[in-house]
């Protein structure tokens, strides 16, 4: 079973994967801010969630997936949801967004680990 060992099966160190994930999420945030209108908050958040998920699939590292998910949430909350550029948590909706983006990032990471071990 692929969940028995928490160690990473990626030949790259987790710290490098987290750094790459940071740049991927920053690029996605910048492109989303330019392309998607400000009133389409759900679309902006979905783009950031899918970016975190797809990167987690490619990275195939659960720790990097979790950190990248948190980074995606902070950038989405600070720059895309609240366009003032301030990270302000306003209540339950931001907590639900955090759980959603963490869930999709970790699901992508699990799939990436499974795919890597199977093939």
KOLGU-4560 file (N, C-alpha, C; in nm, 3 decimals, padded with zeros to 5 digits):
<recs>
<n_xx: 00.085 n_yy: -00.118 n_zz: 00.000 ca_xx: 00.000 ca_yy: 00.000 ca_zz: 00.000 c_xx: 00.089 c_yy: 00.124 c_zz: 00.000 mol: A seq: 1 type: UNK>
<n_xx: 00.049 n_yy: 00.227 n_zz: -00.068 ca_xx: 00.134 ca_yy: 00.344 ca_zz: -00.087 c_xx: 00.136 c_yy: 00.440 c_zz: 00.030 mol: A seq: 2 type: UNK>
<n_xx: 00.058 n_yy: 00.419 n_zz: 00.135 ca_xx: 00.056 ca_yy: 00.510 ca_zz: 00.248 c_xx: 00.140 c_yy: 00.462 c_zz: 00.367 mol: A seq: 3 type: UNK>
<n_xx: 00.208 n_yy: 00.351 n_zz: 00.356 ca_xx: 00.279 ca_yy: 00.295 ca_zz: 00.470 c_xx: 00.401 c_yy: 00.375 c_zz: 00.511 mol: A seq: 4 type: UNK>
<n_xx: 00.474 n_yy: 00.425 n_zz: 00.418 ca_xx: 00.597 ca_yy: 00.496 ca_zz: 00.450 c_xx: 00.581 c_yy: 00.644 c_zz: 00.420 mol: A seq: 5 type: UNK>
<n_xx: 00.608 n_yy: 00.731 n_zz: 00.519 ca_xx: 00.593 ca_yy: 00.875 ca_zz: 00.494 c_xx: 00.709 c_yy: 00.935 c_zz: 00.417 mol: A seq: 6 type: UNK>
<n_xx: 00.815 n_yy: 00.858 n_zz: 00.394 ca_xx: 00.930 ca_yy: 00.917 ca_zz: 00.326 c_xx: 00.900 c_yy: 00.941 c_zz: 00.179 mol: A seq: 7 type: UNK>
<n_xx: 00.963 n_yy: 01.042 n_zz: 00.127 ca_xx: 00.939 ca_yy: 01.083 ca_zz: -00.010 c_xx: 01.008 c_yy: 00.989 c_zz: -00.108 mol: A seq: 8 type: UNK>
<n_xx: 00.942 n_yy: 00.960 n_zz: -00.219 ca_xx: 01.001 ca_yy: 00.878 ca_zz: -00.322 c_xx: 01.052 c_yy: 00.963 c_zz: -00.438 mol: A seq: 9 type: UNK>
<n_xx: 01.060 n_yy: 01.090 n_zz: -00.417 ca_xx: 01.110 ca_yy: 01.180 ca_zz: -00.519 c_xx: 01.262 c_yy: 01.189 c_zz: -00.507 mol: A seq: 10 type: UNK>
<n_xx: 01.334 n_yy: 01.188 n_zz: -00.618 ca_xx: 01.480 ca_yy: 01.201 ca_zz: -00.609 c_xx: 01.524 c_yy: 01.342 c_zz: -00.573 mol: A seq: 11 type: UNK>
<n_xx: 01.432 n_yy: 01.438 n_zz: -00.576 ca_xx: 01.464 ca_yy: 01.577 ca_zz: -00.542 c_xx: 01.432 c_yy: 01.603 c_zz: -00.396 mol: A seq: 12 type: UNK>
<n_xx: 01.511 n_yy: 01.686 n_zz: -00.330 ca_xx: 01.483 ca_yy: 01.718 ca_zz: -00.190 c_xx: 01.353 c_yy: 01.798 c_zz: -00.177 mol: A seq: 13 type: UNK>
<n_xx: 01.285 n_yy: 01.779 n_zz: -00.064 ca_xx: 01.158 ca_yy: 01.847 ca_zz: -00.039 c_xx: 01.173 c_yy: 01.998 c_zz: -00.040 mol: A seq: 14 type: UNK>
<n_xx: 01.284 n_yy: 02.049 n_zz: 00.013 ca_xx: 01.305 ca_yy: 02.194 ca_zz: 00.015 c_xx: 01.310 c_yy: 02.254 c_zz: -00.124 mol: A seq: 15 type: UNK>
<n_xx: 01.371 n_yy: 02.185 n_zz: -00.217 ca_xx: 01.375 ca_yy: 02.232 ca_zz: -00.357 c_xx: 01.235 c_yy: 02.230 c_zz: -00.417 mol: A seq: 16 type: UNK>
<n_xx: 01.160 n_yy: 02.126 n_zz: -00.388 ca_xx: 01.023 ca_yy: 02.117 ca_zz: -00.440 c_xx: 00.935 c_yy: 02.227 c_zz: -00.382 mol: A seq: 17 type: UNK>
<n_xx: 00.955 n_yy: 02.263 n_zz: -00.256 ca_xx: 00.878 ca_yy: 02.372 ca_zz: -00.197 c_xx: 00.914 c_yy: 02.505 c_zz: -00.264 mol: A seq: 18 type: UNK>
<n_xx: 01.042 n_yy: 02.526 n_zz: -00.290 ca_xx: 01.085 ca_yy: 02.649 ca_zz: -00.359 c_xx: 01.026 c_yy: 02.659 c_zz: -00.499 mol: A seq: 19 type: UNK>
<n_xx: 01.027 n_yy: 02.550 n_zz: -00.572 ca_xx: 00.969 ca_yy: 02.550 ca_zz: -00.705 c_xx: 00.818 c_yy: 02.573 c_zz: -00.697 mol: A seq: 20 type: UNK>
<n_xx: 00.754 n_yy: 02.511 n_zz: -00.598 ca_xx: 00.611 ca_yy: 02.531 ca_zz: -00.578 c_xx: 00.577 c_yy: 02.676 c_zz: -00.548 mol: A seq: 21 type: UNK>
<n_xx: 00.663 n_yy: 02.744 n_zz: -00.472 ca_xx: 00.642 ca_yy: 02.885 ca_zz: -00.443 c_xx: 00.640 c_yy: 02.966 c_zz: -00.572 mol: A seq: 22 type: UNK>
<n_xx: 00.737 n_yy: 02.944 n_zz: -00.659 ca_xx: 00.742 ca_yy: 03.019 ca_zz: -00.784 c_xx: 00.625 c_yy: 02.984 c_zz: -00.876 mol: A seq: 23 type: UNK>
<n_xx: 00.582 n_yy: 02.859 n_zz: -00.876 ca_xx: 00.467 ca_yy: 02.819 ca_zz: -00.957 c_xx: 00.341 c_yy: 02.891 c_zz: -00.908 mol: A seq: 24 type: UNK>
<n_xx: 00.322 n_yy: 02.897 n_zz: -00.777 ca_xx: 00.202 ca_yy: 02.960 ca_zz: -00.721 c_xx: 00.206 c_yy: 03.111 c_zz: -00.741 mol: A seq: 25 type: UNK>
<n_xx: 00.322 n_yy: 03.173 n_zz: -00.727 ca_xx: 00.333 ca_yy: 03.318 ca_zz: -00.751 c_xx: 00.301 c_yy: 03.350 c_zz: -00.897 mol: A seq: 26 type: UNK>
<n_xx: 00.353 n_yy: 03.269 n_zz: -00.989 ca_xx: 00.324 ca_yy: 03.292 ca_zz: -01.131 c_xx: 00.176 c_yy: 03.275 c_zz: -01.159 mol: A seq: 27 type: UNK>
<n_xx: 00.114 n_yy: 03.172 n_zz: -01.101 ca_xx: -00.030 ca_yy: 03.151 ca_zz: -01.121 c_xx: -00.110 c_yy: 03.266 c_zz: -01.064 mol: A seq: 28 type: UNK>
<n_xx: -00.068 n_yy: 03.319 n_zz: -00.950 ca_xx: -00.138 ca_yy: 03.432 ca_zz: -00.888 c_xx: -00.128 c_yy: 03.556 c_zz: -00.977 mol: A seq: 29 type: UNK>
<n_xx: -00.010 n_yy: 03.581 n_zz: -01.032 ca_xx: 00.009 ca_yy: 03.698 ca_zz: -01.117 c_xx: -00.075 c_yy: 03.687 c_zz: -01.245 mol: A seq: 30 type: UNK>
<n_xx: -00.074 n_yy: 03.572 n_zz: -01.307 ca_xx: -00.151 ca_yy: 03.553 ca_zz: -01.430 c_xx: -00.300 c_yy: 03.562 c_zz: -01.401 mol: A seq: 31 type: UNK>
<n_xx: -00.343 n_yy: 03.503 n_zz: -01.290 ca_xx: -00.484 ca_yy: 03.508 ca_zz: -01.253 c_xx: -00.529 c_yy: 03.651 c_zz: -01.226 mol: A seq: 32 type: UNK>
<n_xx: -00.445 n_yy: 03.728 n_zz: -01.157 ca_xx: -00.481 ca_yy: 03.867 ca_zz: -01.128 c_xx: -00.494 c_yy: 03.948 c_zz: -01.255 mol: A seq: 33 type: UNK>
<n_xx: -00.417 n_yy: 03.915 n_zz: -01.357 ca_xx: -00.423 ca_yy: 03.990 ca_zz: -01.483 c_xx: -00.538 c_yy: 03.945 c_zz: -01.574 mol: A seq: 34 type: UNK>
<n_xx: -00.570 n_yy: 03.817 n_zz: -01.572 ca_xx: -00.664 ca_yy: 03.762 ca_zz: -01.669 c_xx: -00.808 c_yy: 03.755 c_zz: -01.617 mol: A seq: 35 type: UNK>
<n_xx: -00.826 n_yy: 03.712 n_zz: -01.493 ca_xx: -00.961 ca_yy: 03.690 ca_zz: -01.439 c_xx: -01.010 c_yy: 03.818 c_zz: -01.373 mol: A seq: 36 type: UNK>
<n_xx: -01.132 n_yy: 03.861 n_zz: -01.403 ca_xx: -01.186 ca_yy: 03.984 ca_zz: -01.342 c_xx: -01.199 c_yy: 03.974 c_zz: -01.190 mol: A seq: 37 type: UNK>
<n_xx: -01.195 n_yy: 04.090 n_zz: -01.124 ca_xx: -01.198 ca_yy: 04.093 ca_zz: -00.977 c_xx: -01.327 c_yy: 04.038 c_zz: -00.918 mol: A seq: 38 type: UNK>
<n_xx: -01.438 n_yy: 04.051 n_zz: -00.988 ca_xx: -01.565 ca_yy: 04.005 ca_zz: -00.933 c_xx: -01.584 c_yy: 03.854 c_zz: -00.945 mol: A seq: 39 type: UNK>
<n_xx: -01.497 n_yy: 03.784 n_zz: -01.015 ca_xx: -01.505 ca_yy: 03.638 ca_zz: -01.030 c_xx: -01.416 c_yy: 03.571 c_zz: -00.924 mol: A seq: 40 type: UNK>
<n_xx: -01.453 n_yy: 03.588 n_zz: -00.798 ca_xx: -01.371 ca_yy: 03.538 ca_zz: -00.687 c_xx: -01.360 c_yy: 03.385 c_zz: -00.691 mol: A seq: 41 type: UNK>
<n_xx: -01.469 n_yy: 03.318 n_zz: -00.722 ca_xx: -01.467 ca_yy: 03.172 ca_zz: -00.725 c_xx: -01.373 c_yy: 03.119 c_zz: -00.833 mol: A seq: 42 type: UNK>
<n_xx: -01.374 n_yy: 03.184 n_zz: -00.947 ca_xx: -01.286 ca_yy: 03.142 ca_zz: -01.057 c_xx: -01.140 c_yy: 03.166 c_zz: -01.019 mol: A seq: 43 type: UNK>
<n_xx: -01.112 n_yy: 03.279 n_zz: -00.957 ca_xx: -00.975 ca_yy: 03.309 ca_zz: -00.913 c_xx: -00.926 c_yy: 03.204 c_zz: -00.814 mol: A seq: 44 type: UNK>
<n_xx: -01.011 n_yy: 03.170 n_zz: -00.719 ca_xx: -00.972 ca_yy: 03.070 ca_zz: -00.620 c_xx: -00.956 c_yy: 02.932 c_zz: -00.684 mol: A seq: 45 type: UNK>
<n_xx: -01.044 n_yy: 02.898 n_zz: -00.776 ca_xx: -01.035 ca_yy: 02.768 ca_zz: -00.843 c_xx: -00.905 c_yy: 02.754 c_zz: -00.921 mol: A seq: 46 type: UNK>
<n_xx: -00.862 n_yy: 02.861 n_zz: -00.986 ca_xx: -00.735 ca_yy: 02.857 ca_zz: -01.060 c_xx: -00.619 c_yy: 02.829 c_zz: -00.964 mol: A seq: 47 type: UNK>
<n_xx: -00.620 n_yy: 02.895 n_zz: -00.848 ca_xx: -00.512 ca_yy: 02.873 ca_zz: -00.752 c_xx: -00.517 c_yy: 02.731 c_zz: -00.695 mol: A seq: 48 type: UNK>
<n_xx: -00.637 n_yy: 02.681 n_zz: -00.669 ca_xx: -00.649 ca_yy: 02.545 ca_zz: -00.619 c_xx: -00.602 c_yy: 02.441 c_zz: -00.719 mol: A seq: 49 type: UNK>
<n_xx: -00.641 n_yy: 02.459 n_zz: -00.844 ca_xx: -00.596 ca_yy: 02.366 ca_zz: -00.948 c_xx: -00.446 c_yy: 02.374 c_zz: -00.971 mol: A seq: 50 type: UNK>
<n_xx: -00.390 n_yy: 02.493 n_zz: -00.958 ca_xx: -00.246 ca_yy: 02.508 ca_zz: -00.971 c_xx: -00.174 c_yy: 02.430 c_zz: -00.861 mol: A seq: 51 type: UNK>
<n_xx: -00.222 n_yy: 02.445 n_zz: -00.737 ca_xx: -00.162 ca_yy: 02.370 ca_zz: -00.627 c_xx: -00.175 c_yy: 02.220 c_zz: -00.647 mol: A seq: 52 type: UNK>
<n_xx: -00.291 n_yy: 02.176 n_zz: -00.695 ca_xx: -00.315 ca_yy: 02.034 ca_zz: -00.717 c_xx: -00.224 c_yy: 01.978 c_zz: -00.827 mol: A seq: 53 type: UNK>
<n_xx: -00.217 n_yy: 02.047 n_zz: -00.939 ca_xx: -00.136 ca_yy: 01.999 ca_zz: -01.051 c_xx: 00.012 c_yy: 01.997 c_zz: -01.016 mol: A seq: 54 type: UNK>
<n_xx: 00.058 n_yy: 02.098 n_zz: -00.942 ca_xx: 00.198 ca_yy: 02.096 ca_zz: -00.900 c_xx: 00.223 c_yy: 01.980 c_zz: -00.804 mol: A seq: 55 type: UNK>
<n_xx: 00.129 n_yy: 01.952 n_zz: -00.715 ca_xx: 00.146 ca_yy: 01.842 ca_zz: -00.621 c_xx: 00.152 c_yy: 01.708 c_zz: -00.694 mol: A seq: 56 type: UNK>
<n_xx: 00.076 n_yy: 01.693 n_zz: -00.802 ca_xx: 00.082 ca_yy: 01.569 ca_zz: -00.881 c_xx: 00.220 c_yy: 01.553 c_zz: -00.942 mol: A seq: 57 type: UNK>
<n_xx: 00.274 n_yy: 01.661 n_zz: -00.996 ca_xx: 00.405 ca_yy: 01.655 ca_zz: -01.060 c_xx: 00.516 c_yy: 01.634 c_zz: -00.956 mol: A seq: 58 type: UNK>
<n_xx: 00.506 n_yy: 01.701 n_zz: -00.842 ca_xx: 00.610 ca_yy: 01.693 ca_zz: -00.739 c_xx: 00.611 c_yy: 01.556 c_zz: -00.672 mol: A seq: 59 type: UNK>
<n_xx: 00.495 n_yy: 01.495 n_zz: -00.654 ca_xx: 00.483 ca_yy: 01.363 ca_zz: -00.590 c_xx: 00.548 c_yy: 01.361 c_zz: -00.452 mol: A seq: 60 type: UNK>
<n_xx: 00.524 n_yy: 01.466 n_zz: -00.374 ca_xx: 00.579 ca_yy: 01.477 ca_zz: -00.239 c_xx: 00.472 c_yy: 01.540 c_zz: -00.151 mol: A seq: 61 type: UNK>
<n_xx: 00.429 n_yy: 01.468 n_zz: -00.048 ca_xx: 00.318 ca_yy: 01.517 ca_zz: 00.034 c_xx: 00.353 c_yy: 01.640 c_zz: 00.115 mol: A seq: 62 type: UNK>
<n_xx: 00.477 n_yy: 01.648 n_zz: 00.162 ca_xx: 00.516 ca_yy: 01.768 ca_zz: 00.238 c_xx: 00.518 c_yy: 01.891 c_zz: 00.148 mol: A seq: 63 type: UNK>
<n_xx: 00.573 n_yy: 01.877 n_zz: 00.031 ca_xx: 00.575 ca_yy: 01.989 ca_zz: -00.064 c_xx: 00.432 c_yy: 02.024 c_zz: -00.107 mol: A seq: 64 type: UNK>
<n_xx: 00.346 n_yy: 01.925 n_zz: -00.119 ca_xx: 00.206 ca_yy: 01.952 ca_zz: -00.156 c_xx: 00.137 c_yy: 02.032 c_zz: -00.047 mol: A seq: 65 type: UNK>
<n_xx: 00.159 n_yy: 01.997 n_zz: 00.078 ca_xx: 00.095 ca_yy: 02.069 ca_zz: 00.189 c_xx: 00.144 c_yy: 02.214 c_zz: 00.196 mol: A seq: 66 type: UNK>
<n_xx: 00.274 n_yy: 02.234 n_zz: 00.185 ca_xx: 00.328 ca_yy: 02.370 ca_zz: 00.193 c_xx: 00.284 c_yy: 02.452 c_zz: 00.072 mol: A seq: 67 type: UNK>
<n_xx: 00.283 n_yy: 02.392 n_zz: -00.045 ca_xx: 00.239 ca_yy: 02.463 ca_zz: -00.164 c_xx: 00.091 c_yy: 02.499 c_zz: -00.152 mol: A seq: 68 type: UNK>
<n_xx: 00.010 n_yy: 02.413 n_zz: -00.092 ca_xx: -00.130 ca_yy: 02.445 ca_zz: -00.069 c_xx: -00.148 c_yy: 02.565 c_zz: 00.022 mol: A seq: 69 type: UNK>
<n_xx: -00.070 n_yy: 02.571 n_zz: 00.129 ca_xx: -00.077 ca_yy: 02.686 ca_zz: 00.220 c_xx: -00.031 c_yy: 02.814 c_zz: 00.149 mol: A seq: 70 type: UNK>
<n_xx: 00.075 n_yy: 02.804 n_zz: 00.070 ca_xx: 00.122 ca_yy: 02.920 ca_zz: -00.005 c_xx: 00.017 c_yy: 02.967 c_zz: -00.105 mol: A seq: 71 type: UNK>
<n_xx: -00.048 n_yy: 02.873 n_zz: -00.173 ca_xx: -00.153 ca_yy: 02.910 ca_zz: -00.268 c_xx: -00.268 c_yy: 02.980 c_zz: -00.197 mol: A seq: 72 type: UNK>
<n_xx: -00.304 n_yy: 02.930 n_zz: -00.078 ca_xx: -00.413 ca_yy: 02.993 ca_zz: -00.003 c_xx: -00.376 c_yy: 03.135 c_zz: 00.042 mol: A seq: 73 type: UNK>
<n_xx: -00.254 n_yy: 03.153 n_zz: 00.091 ca_xx: -00.216 ca_yy: 03.287 ca_zz: 00.137 c_xx: -00.213 c_yy: 03.386 c_zz: 00.023 mol: A seq: 74 type: UNK>
<n_xx: -00.160 n_yy: 03.345 n_zz: -00.092 ca_xx: -00.156 ca_yy: 03.437 ca_zz: -00.206 c_xx: -00.296 c_yy: 03.463 c_zz: -00.261 mol: A seq: 75 type: UNK>
<n_xx: -00.379 n_yy: 03.360 n_zz: -00.267 ca_xx: -00.516 ca_yy: 03.380 ca_zz: -00.316 c_xx: -00.594 c_yy: 03.469 c_zz: -00.221 mol: A seq: 76 type: UNK>
<n_xx: -00.579 n_yy: 03.448 n_zz: -00.092 ca_xx: -00.652 ca_yy: 03.530 ca_zz: 00.005 c_xx: -00.601 c_yy: 03.673 c_zz: 00.007 mol: A seq: 77 type: UNK>
<n_xx: -00.471 n_yy: 03.690 n_zz: 00.001 ca_xx: -00.412 ca_yy: 03.823 ca_zz: 00.011 c_xx: -00.423 c_yy: 03.908 c_zz: -00.114 mol: A seq: 78 type: UNK>
<n_xx: -00.416 n_yy: 03.844 n_zz: -00.231 ca_xx: -00.410 ca_yy: 03.923 ca_zz: -00.355 c_xx: -00.528 c_yy: 03.903 c_zz: -00.448 mol: A seq: 79 type: UNK>
<n_xx: -00.595 n_yy: 03.789 n_zz: -00.441 ca_xx: -00.703 ca_yy: 03.763 ca_zz: -00.536 c_xx: -00.842 c_yy: 03.776 c_zz: -00.474 mol: A seq: 80 type: UNK>
<n_xx: -00.858 n_yy: 03.729 n_zz: -00.352 ca_xx: -00.987 ca_yy: 03.738 ca_zz: -00.286 c_xx: -01.008 c_yy: 03.879 c_zz: -00.229 mol: A seq: 81 type: UNK>
<n_xx: -00.909 n_yy: 03.928 n_zz: -00.155 ca_xx: -00.908 ca_yy: 04.064 ca_zz: -00.101 c_xx: -00.802 c_yy: 04.141 c_zz: -00.178 mol: A seq: 82 type: UNK>
<n_xx: -00.838 n_yy: 04.210 n_zz: -00.285 ca_xx: -00.738 ca_yy: 04.268 ca_zz: -00.374 c_xx: -00.655 c_yy: 04.383 c_zz: -00.316 mol: A seq: 83 type: UNK>
<n_xx: -00.671 n_yy: 04.415 n_zz: -00.189 ca_xx: -00.591 ca_yy: 04.522 ca_zz: -00.130 c_xx: -00.446 c_yy: 04.480 c_zz: -00.108 mol: A seq: 84 type: UNK>
<n_xx: -00.418 n_yy: 04.351 n_zz: -00.119 ca_xx: -00.282 ca_yy: 04.303 ca_zz: -00.098 c_xx: -00.249 c_yy: 04.277 c_zz: 00.046 mol: A seq: 85 type: UNK>
<n_xx: -00.350 n_yy: 04.269 n_zz: 00.132 ca_xx: -00.330 ca_yy: 04.241 ca_zz: 00.273 c_xx: -00.391 c_yy: 04.105 c_zz: 00.305 mol: A seq: 86 type: UNK>
<n_xx: -00.316 n_yy: 04.023 n_zz: 00.374 ca_xx: -00.367 ca_yy: 03.893 ca_zz: 00.415 c_xx: -00.453 c_yy: 03.913 c_zz: 00.538 mol: A seq: 87 type: UNK>
<n_xx: -00.582 n_yy: 03.914 n_zz: 00.519 ca_xx: -00.675 ca_yy: 03.931 ca_zz: 00.630 c_xx: -00.776 c_yy: 03.818 c_zz: 00.626 mol: A seq: 88 type: UNK>
<n_xx: -00.779 n_yy: 03.741 n_zz: 00.732 ca_xx: -00.873 ca_yy: 03.630 ca_zz: 00.744 c_xx: -01.002 c_yy: 03.686 c_zz: 00.802 mol: A seq: 89 type: UNK>
<n_xx: -01.110 n_yy: 03.672 n_zz: 00.726 ca_xx: -01.235 ca_yy: 03.737 ca_zz: 00.764 c_xx: -01.336 c_yy: 03.645 c_zz: 00.831 mol: A seq: 90 type: UNK>
<n_xx: -01.309 n_yy: 03.519 n_zz: 00.838 ca_xx: -01.405 ca_yy: 03.431 ca_zz: 00.905 c_xx: -01.410 c_yy: 03.292 c_zz: 00.847 mol: A seq: 91 type: UNK>
<n_xx: -01.528 n_yy: 03.235 n_zz: 00.852 ca_xx: -01.547 ca_yy: 03.096 ca_zz: 00.814 c_xx: -01.520 c_yy: 03.073 c_zz: 00.665 mol: A seq: 92 type: UNK>
<n_xx: -01.550 n_yy: 03.170 n_zz: 00.582 ca_xx: -01.528 ca_yy: 03.148 ca_zz: 00.438 c_xx: -01.380 c_yy: 03.130 c_zz: 00.405 mol: A seq: 93 type: UNK>
<n_xx: -01.293 n_yy: 03.203 n_zz: 00.473 ca_xx: -01.149 ca_yy: 03.185 ca_zz: 00.450 c_xx: -01.100 c_yy: 03.052 c_zz: 00.506 mol: A seq: 94 type: UNK>
<n_xx: -01.157 n_yy: 03.008 n_zz: 00.617 ca_xx: -01.119 ca_yy: 02.878 ca_zz: 00.673 c_xx: -01.164 c_yy: 02.764 c_zz: 00.581 mol: A seq: 95 type: UNK>
<n_xx: -01.282 n_yy: 02.779 n_zz: 00.522 ca_xx: -01.330 ca_yy: 02.677 ca_zz: 00.428 c_xx: -01.241 c_yy: 02.675 c_zz: 00.304 mol: A seq: 96 type: UNK>
<n_xx: -01.201 n_yy: 02.792 n_zz: 00.257 ca_xx: -01.110 ca_yy: 02.797 ca_zz: 00.142 c_xx: -00.976 c_yy: 02.730 c_zz: 00.174 mol: A seq: 97 type: UNK>
<n_xx: -00.926 n_yy: 02.750 n_zz: 00.296 ca_xx: -00.800 ca_yy: 02.686 ca_zz: 00.336 c_xx: -00.816 c_yy: 02.534 c_zz: 00.335 mol: A seq: 98 type: UNK>
<n_xx: -00.924 n_yy: 02.485 n_zz: 00.393 ca_xx: -00.947 ca_yy: 02.340 ca_zz: 00.394 c_xx: -00.962 c_yy: 02.285 c_zz: 00.252 mol: A seq: 99 type: UNK>
<n_xx: -01.030 n_yy: 02.360 n_zz: 00.167 ca_xx: -01.050 ca_yy: 02.314 ca_zz: 00.029 c_xx: -00.919 c_yy: 02.307 c_zz: -00.047 mol: A seq: 100 type: UNK>
<n_xx: -00.838 n_yy: 02.410 n_zz: -00.036 ca_xx: -00.714 ca_yy: 02.411 ca_zz: -00.113 c_xx: -00.613 c_yy: 02.312 c_zz: -00.056 mol: A seq: 101 type: UNK>
<n_xx: -00.614 n_yy: 02.292 n_zz: 00.075 ca_xx: -00.528 ca_yy: 02.190 ca_zz: 00.134 c_xx: -00.573 c_yy: 02.051 c_zz: 00.091 mol: A seq: 102 type: UNK>
<n_xx: -00.703 n_yy: 02.030 n_zz: 00.090 ca_xx: -00.755 ca_yy: 01.900 ca_zz: 00.048 c_xx: -00.721 c_yy: 01.866 c_zz: -00.095 mol: A seq: 103 type: UNK>
<n_xx: -00.738 n_yy: 01.963 n_zz: -00.184 ca_xx: -00.710 ca_yy: 01.936 ca_zz: -00.325 c_xx: -00.559 c_yy: 01.922 c_zz: -00.349 mol: A seq: 104 type: UNK>
<n_xx: -00.478 n_yy: 01.997 n_zz: -00.276 ca_xx: -00.333 ca_yy: 01.984 ca_zz: -00.291 c_xx: -00.283 c_yy: 01.849 c_zz: -00.238 mol: A seq: 105 type: UNK>
<n_xx: -00.334 n_yy: 01.808 n_zz: -00.123 ca_xx: -00.293 ca_yy: 01.678 ca_zz: -00.070 c_xx: -00.347 c_yy: 01.562 c_zz: -00.154 mol: A seq: 106 type: UNK>
<n_xx: -00.465 n_yy: 01.577 n_zz: -00.211 ca_xx: -00.517 ca_yy: 01.474 ca_zz: -00.301 c_xx: -00.429 c_yy: 01.463 c_zz: -00.425 mol: A seq: 107 type: UNK>
<n_xx: -00.387 n_yy: 01.576 n_zz: -00.477 ca_xx: -00.294 ca_yy: 01.573 ca_zz: -00.590 c_xx: -00.162 c_yy: 01.511 c_zz: -00.553 mol: A seq: 108 type: UNK>
<n_xx: -00.113 n_yy: 01.542 n_zz: -00.432 ca_xx: 00.013 ca_yy: 01.481 ca_zz: -00.386 c_xx: 00.001 c_yy: 01.331 c_zz: -00.370 mol: A seq: 109 type: UNK>
<n_xx: -00.111 n_yy: 01.285 n_zz: -00.314 ca_xx: -00.132 ca_yy: 01.140 ca_zz: -00.300 c_xx: -00.138 c_yy: 01.071 c_zz: -00.436 mol: A seq: 110 type: UNK>
<n_xx: -00.207 n_yy: 01.134 n_zz: -00.529 ca_xx: -00.213 ca_yy: 01.076 ca_zz: -00.664 c_xx: -00.074 c_yy: 01.073 c_zz: -00.727 mol: A seq: 111 type: UNK>
<n_xx: 00.003 n_yy: 01.180 n_zz: -00.708 ca_xx: 00.138 ca_yy: 01.184 ca_zz: -00.764 c_xx: 00.228 c_yy: 01.076 c_zz: -00.704 mol: A seq: 112 type: UNK>
<n_xx: 00.219 n_yy: 01.055 n_zz: -00.573 ca_xx: 00.298 ca_yy: 00.950 ca_zz: -00.508 c_xx: 00.254 c_yy: 00.814 c_zz: -00.560 mol: A seq: 113 type: UNK>
<n_xx: 00.123 n_yy: 00.792 n_zz: -00.568 ca_xx: 00.072 ca_yy: 00.664 ca_zz: -00.618 c_xx: 00.117 c_yy: 00.640 c_zz: -00.762 mol: A seq: 114 type: UNK>
<n_xx: 00.105 n_yy: 00.740 n_zz: -00.845 ca_xx: 00.145 ca_yy: 00.728 ca_zz: -00.985 c_xx: 00.294 c_yy: 00.701 c_zz: -00.998 mol: A seq: 115 type: UNK>
<n_xx: 00.372 n_yy: 00.768 n_zz: -00.913 ca_xx: 00.518 ca_yy: 00.750 ca_zz: -00.918 c_xx: 00.557 c_yy: 00.608 c_zz: -00.875 mol: A seq: 116 type: UNK>
<n_xx: 00.492 n_yy: 00.557 n_zz: -00.771 ca_xx: 00.525 ca_yy: 00.423 ca_zz: -00.723 c_xx: 00.474 c_yy: 00.314 c_zz: -00.817 mol: A seq: 117 type: UNK>
<n_xx: 00.363 n_yy: 00.339 n_zz: -00.883 ca_xx: 00.307 ca_yy: 00.239 ca_zz: -00.974 c_xx: 00.381 c_yy: 00.231 c_zz: -01.106 mol: A seq: 118 type: UNK>
<n_xx: 00.439 n_yy: 00.342 n_zz: -01.147 ca_xx: 00.499 ca_yy: 00.341 ca_zz: -01.279 c_xx: 00.642 c_yy: 00.363 c_zz: -01.276 mol: A seq: 119 type: UNK>
</recs>
